[in-house]
Amino acid sequence: MDEILIQNARAYASQHQLAIVEPLGFGIHGIIFVAKNNNNPGNSALKIHRYAEPYLRERDVYKRLREAGISTILGFQVPELFRANDSLHIIEMSIVTRPFVLDFAGAYLDAPPDFPDETWLAWEAEKREQFEDRWPMVQRILGALEELDIHMVDVSPSNIAFVD
């Protein structure tokens, strides 16, 4: 794991009286840890981003969802934003269980990316293959996000996860 990201997680945890419990996941944008609040019951997820741009996109998506009062999309849980730290590129959020929609570091706000038609066609073909008979539901979820002007392009079964 990236030692700088771990150091950032420790610094954030110290500032907010959190204990880092265990790794929750990792990806191209960063790492995620489970954190326990030393003063209150319950755990949260800390997502520590490698770079500012994906962090800012994801932070802004979670802010928009929070402002809209969105905690589920068509029955799929969405993490709730607790706090964010712009200097450490950390988002603290609730931990969700399946079914869920998460990981908005690759999302676009207010307008979809300006990809050529061929790129969109290839993207959709790949997503249809990944999700198979669940693709229509994924399309509905993406449509619900687009109604909020959130355009999610990093779509996979790990970030739009069904119960089974």
MIKETI-956676 format. One line per field, with one value per residue (C-alpha): residue in one letter; x, z, y. Coordinates in steps of 0.001 Angstrom, whole numbers, padded with zeros to 6 digits, m for minus. Each point is the difference from the previous one (the first is absolute). Example, Ala and Ser with C-alpha at 12.3 -4.5 7.8 and 13.67 -1.06 7.14 Angstrom:
BEGIN
aa <- (a_s)
x <- (012300_001370)
z <- (007800_m000660)
y <- (m004500_003440)
END
This chain:
BEGIN
aa <- (m_d_e_i_l_i_q_n_a_r_a_y_a_s_q_h_q_l_a_i_v_e_p_l_g_f_g_i_h_g_i_i_f_v_a_k_n_n_n_n_p_g_n_s_a_l_k_i_h_r_y_a_e_p_y_l_r_e_r_d_v_y_k_r_l_r_e_a_g_i_s_t_i_l_g_f_q_v_p_e_l_f_r_a_n_d_s_l_h_i_i_e_m_s_i_v_t_r_p_f_v_l_d_f_a_g_a_y_l_d_a_p_p_d_f_p_d_e_t_w_l_a_w_e_a_e_k_r_e_q_f_e_d_r_w_p_m_v_q_r_i_l_g_a_l_e_e_l_d_i_h_m_v_d_v_s_p_s_n_i_a_f_v_d)
x <- (000000_001002_001779_m000953_m003683_000361_001736_m002832_m002550_001814_000208_m003717_m000906_002035_m001708_m003464_000548_m000341_001755_000816_m001372_000689_000300_m003340_001195_002253_m000085_001592_m001052_001148_m000618_m002878_000174_m002581_000299_m001497_m001078_001559_m002800_m003101_m001160_000243_002537_000603_001941_003004_000810_003453_000563_003324_m000784_m001971_m002202_m001741_m000270_m001723_m002379_m000978_m000303_m002249_m002213_m000469_m000764_m002635_m001551_m000032_m001571_m002691_m000624_000903_000978_m001361_m000476_m002713_000597_003813_001769_002274_002654_m000758_002696_001105_003058_002667_003534_001200_003669_000226_m002453_m002108_m003710_m001586_m003318_m002404_000590_m002702_m001002_m001300_m001807_001999_001268_003354_003339_m000638_003639_m000493_m003379_m000690_m002263_m002337_000896_001145_003507_000300_001004_m000365_m003027_002250_001333_m003526_m001036_003023_m000638_m003615_000922_002519_m002541_m002691_002465_001038_m003541_m001829_m003709_000494_000955_m003542_000048_003484_m001323_m002838_002486_002172_m003110_m000944_003501_m000202_m003188_002298_002529_002390_001480_001608_002324_002108_m002706_000780_m001525_002255_m001501_m003580_m000377_m003086_m000906_001338)
z <- (000000_m000525_003168_m000501_m000129_003201_001683_m001125_001409_003340_000132_m000755_002546_002663_m000736_000371_002851_m002303_000091_m003285_000320_m003271_m003762_m001807_m003590_m002532_m003588_m002543_001883_003476_003023_002437_003691_002654_002812_003474_001776_003462_001359_m001693_m000942_m003595_m002752_m003087_m003219_m000758_m003692_m000517_m003562_m001798_m002061_000467_m003104_000711_003673_m000850_m002442_002531_002860_m002108_m001032_003633_000920_m002725_001157_003610_m000985_m001920_003011_m002023_001991_m002454_m003745_m001120_003121_m000291_002984_m000547_002581_002069_000063_003558_m000592_m002563_000288_m003069_000965_000725_m002790_002403_000013_003123_m000695_001218_m000742_m002161_m000753_m003189_m002026_m000345_m002344_000847_m001317_m001715_m000556_m003734_m000145_m001708_001346_m002075_m003392_m001267_m001400_m003669_m001315_m003674_m000890_m000621_003552_001444_m002130_001142_003616_m000142_m001621_002781_002709_m001557_000096_003600_001354_m002360_000897_002703_m002544_m000199_003770_m000255_m002754_002291_002799_m002401_m001186_003579_000549_m003242_001292_002675_m002714_001216_m002920_001176_m002572_002237_000173_001042_002097_002873_000199_m000988_002009_000217_002976_m001504)
y <- (000000_003569_001144_003665_m000919_m002012_002946_002290_m002440_m000076_003806_000317_m002667_001773_003344_m001528_m002490_m002996_m003342_m001657_m003519_m001804_000439_000038_000216_001651_001115_002258_003131_m000988_m002185_m000412_m000841_m000750_002525_m000236_003153_000087_002219_m001419_m003482_m001066_m000161_002068_m000412_002194_000303_001442_001210_000084_003100_003199_m000155_m003332_000984_003287_m001704_m002642_002495_002212_m002928_m001016_003615_000168_m003267_001223_003341_m001901_m002271_m003102_m003090_m002563_m000138_m002404_m002104_000078_001569_002991_000885_003093_002670_000766_002186_000746_001312_001866_000112_m003747_m000992_m002061_m000644_m001440_m001694_m002630_m003647_m001544_m003566_m001548_001091_003219_002704_001539_001221_003301_001010_m000501_001752_003312_002736_002152_m001502_m003379_m000280_000876_m003424_m000946_m002142_m003017_000258_000061_m002982_m002012_001053_m001141_m003313_m000657_000889_m002191_m002887_000705_000301_m002376_m000167_002656_002675_001493_000647_001521_002288_001092_000759_001999_001849_000882_001376_001978_001646_001466_000949_m002719_m001913_m003224_m001565_m002246_m002644_m003560_m002788_001101_003489_m000792_m003171_m002177_m002195_m003228)
END
